[in-house]
């Protein structure tokens, strides 16, 4: 992603970005004037997405919403719907115990493993066809959380949440290929709430005001600030504590903060296998990770998203599993959490 920060790259790619921006604006205009069909569904569809290519923390925020709805007594009345990026299946699929990261995609499988007793998890490229399929399979579903659905204009959410990374806010970014935006900054106007994710713990009021003022140039919708809260490291099999020496394995968009947290927590990172986001681990990858851990007498520590892909891989043995740990994360609001929840509930009740 560093190439997008290079001013020479941005200048070189500017003509292509302008062309792409115009194409996306024209596409959005066709939806705005309803030349292209926009579908409303009876269940409360909540869209969670971003303007950039990824790395804003959509999955942890989807999990936050799931926990909120469960806490309000809506167990078994909530479903999630995502494309299922990286899966080896196609079409609509309702998750069952027969599924894996390969058939669902890593993030939907992660959600299913956590919440399968309380919600329905589904994947489908065509959201317009997938939503009726969810309703047909589960008539009791009242709320559908549509992951990464901000650019899927054919479905109109009851409540649309836009996420933007504190370290790479949309208002400082550019449209592809100069930057990472999938459409122009003005797309933020479709959001009902803007969430600034991955904020530092010590974010000052002055900085919050600065960010809100920058966003005010594009929309007057409410802005909220959240951070990543790292949980206790978990073992694949039991409650054994992770060793101080670790082999770090990441396949996420931005691994820097995750790595820094581990160093600050006292872990000694012997080797870091830093793969691209949504990396499909090969048998060779797993063998190299195992040999590195074995040779350096270290445990293997990874993200929860990578863990679900590793644990379901055919090439992983029980010996490797015994060395494998993961670090779960959750979203925490820095302030105004009740205000966000009320805004969410009010938007649903209006319809």
PyMOL commands that set and color helices and strands:
alter all, ss='L'
color gray80, all
select helices_A, chain A and resi 2-5+7-32+58-71+101-104+106-115+127-137+166-168+170-172+185-190+205-216+256-264+283-295+304-311+318-321+337-349
alter helices_A, ss='H'
color red, helices_A
select strands_A, chain A and resi 44-50+78-82+93-94+120-123+143-147+159-165+193-197+223-235+245-250+268-274+299-303+324-333
alter strands_A, ss='S'
color yellow, strands_A
deselect
rebuild
show_as cartoon
